[in-house]
Amino acid sequence: MMEGEPTISRPEGGLRASVKRLLESASSFAATKVELVGIELQEEKRNVVEILILVTTTLFFGFATLTLLTFILILAFPSPWCLLVLFVLYTALTLVSLVKLRRKLNTATQSFEATITELKKDTEWVRRNL
């Protein structure tokens, strides 16, 4: 090489090193996203189990309470109207409960919301920088 000629600088390690760094970055990126999905899956599982336990205990004790209340009212007021009033009351409470349950299920948060948000951010970053 002659003195004064411009030198061409090559990345350290050439193409093989660049591909290796790219694969390492992609692997690290994927591992981070899989870990985030795993954490959110555990949270969802815990929430579902907690809700099932609460629903089961609520149904059990609610049914026991209604059964005892019905027997007490029938013994206290032995008239046919008492059964009709109880039927209307229980039906109304059931409908109110059903409406609240449907509203709660419709407004529930989306599963894996944090993962989806992070993937959208990553996609946007790739579009801007590549």
C-alpha positions as CSV (number, residue, x, y, z in Angstrom):
1,M,0.0,0.0,0.0
2,M,1.3,3.4,-0.9
3,E,1.5,6.3,1.5
4,G,-1.4,8.7,1.2
5,E,-3.9,6.2,-0.1
6,P,-7.2,6.1,1.7
7,T,-7.6,3.0,3.9
8,I,-10.8,1.1,3.9
9,S,-11.9,0.3,7.4
10,R,-13.7,-3.0,7.8
11,P,-15.9,-3.9,10.8
12,E,-14.1,-6.0,13.3
13,G,-14.3,-9.6,12.4
14,G,-16.0,-9.1,9.0
15,L,-19.3,-10.6,7.9
16,R,-19.1,-13.6,10.1
17,A,-18.8,-11.5,13.3
18,S,-21.6,-9.2,12.1
19,V,-23.9,-12.2,11.5
20,K,-22.9,-13.7,14.9
21,R,-23.7,-10.4,16.7
22,L,-27.0,-10.1,14.8
23,L,-28.0,-13.7,15.8
24,E,-27.0,-13.0,19.4
25,S,-29.2,-9.9,19.5
26,A,-32.1,-11.7,17.9
27,S,-31.7,-14.6,20.4
28,S,-31.6,-12.2,23.3
29,F,-34.6,-10.3,22.0
30,A,-36.6,-13.5,21.6
31,A,-35.6,-14.8,25.1
32,T,-36.8,-11.5,26.7
33,K,-40.1,-11.7,24.9
34,V,-40.6,-15.3,25.9
35,E,-39.8,-14.5,29.5
36,L,-42.4,-11.7,29.4
37,V,-45.0,-14.0,28.0
38,G,-44.2,-16.6,30.7
39,I,-44.6,-14.0,33.5
40,E,-47.9,-12.8,32.1
41,L,-49.1,-16.4,31.7
42,Q,-48.3,-17.0,35.4
43,E,-50.3,-13.9,36.4
44,E,-53.3,-14.9,34.3
45,K,-53.2,-18.4,35.8
46,R,-53.1,-17.0,39.3
47,N,-56.0,-14.6,38.5
48,V,-58.1,-17.4,37.0
49,V,-57.5,-19.7,40.0
50,E,-58.3,-16.9,42.4
51,I,-61.6,-16.1,40.6
52,L,-62.6,-19.7,40.5
53,I,-62.1,-20.1,44.2
54,L,-64.0,-16.9,44.9
55,V,-66.9,-18.0,42.6
56,T,-67.1,-21.4,44.2
57,T,-67.1,-20.2,47.7
58,T,-69.6,-17.4,46.9
59,L,-71.9,-19.9,45.2
60,F,-71.7,-22.4,48.1
61,F,-72.4,-19.9,50.9
62,G,-74.9,-18.0,48.8
63,F,-76.9,-21.1,48.1
64,A,-76.7,-22.2,51.8
65,T,-77.9,-18.7,52.9
66,L,-80.8,-18.7,50.4
67,T,-81.8,-22.2,51.4
68,L,-81.9,-21.3,55.1
69,L,-83.6,-17.9,54.5
70,T,-86.3,-19.7,52.4
71,F,-87.0,-22.2,55.2
72,I,-87.1,-19.5,57.8
73,L,-89.5,-17.3,55.8
74,I,-91.8,-20.3,54.9
75,L,-92.0,-21.2,58.6
76,A,-92.6,-17.6,59.7
77,F,-95.1,-16.8,57.0
78,P,-96.9,-20.0,55.8
79,S,-98.8,-18.5,52.9
80,P,-98.7,-19.0,49.2
81,W,-97.8,-15.4,48.6
82,C,-94.5,-15.9,50.5
83,L,-93.3,-18.3,47.9
84,L,-94.2,-16.0,45.1
85,V,-92.4,-13.1,46.8
86,L,-89.3,-15.2,47.3
87,F,-89.4,-16.3,43.7
88,V,-89.6,-12.7,42.4
89,L,-86.8,-11.6,44.8
90,Y,-84.5,-14.5,43.9
91,T,-85.1,-14.0,40.1
92,A,-84.4,-10.3,40.4
93,L,-81.2,-10.9,42.3
94,T,-80.1,-13.5,39.8
95,L,-80.7,-11.1,36.9
96,V,-78.7,-8.3,38.6
97,S,-75.9,-10.7,39.3
98,L,-75.9,-11.9,35.7
99,V,-75.8,-8.4,34.3
100,K,-72.9,-7.5,36.6
101,L,-71.0,-10.7,35.6
102,R,-71.5,-10.0,31.9
103,R,-70.3,-6.4,32.3
104,K,-67.2,-7.6,34.2
105,L,-66.4,-10.2,31.5
106,N,-66.8,-7.6,28.7
107,T,-64.6,-5.0,30.4
108,A,-61.8,-7.5,31.4
109,T,-58.3,-6.5,30.4
110,Q,-56.7,-8.1,27.4
111,S,-54.5,-11.1,28.1
112,F,-50.8,-10.5,27.5
113,E,-51.3,-6.7,27.2
114,A,-47.7,-5.9,28.2
115,T,-46.3,-8.4,25.7
116,I,-48.4,-7.0,22.9
117,T,-47.4,-3.4,23.8
118,E,-43.7,-4.4,23.9
119,L,-43.9,-6.1,20.5
120,K,-45.6,-3.1,19.0
121,K,-42.9,-0.8,20.3
122,D,-40.2,-3.2,19.0
123,T,-41.9,-3.3,15.6
124,E,-42.0,0.5,15.4
125,W,-38.4,0.7,16.4
126,V,-37.3,-1.7,13.7
127,R,-39.3,0.3,11.1
128,R,-37.7,3.5,12.1
129,N,-34.1,2.2,12.4
130,L,-33.8,-0.3,9.6
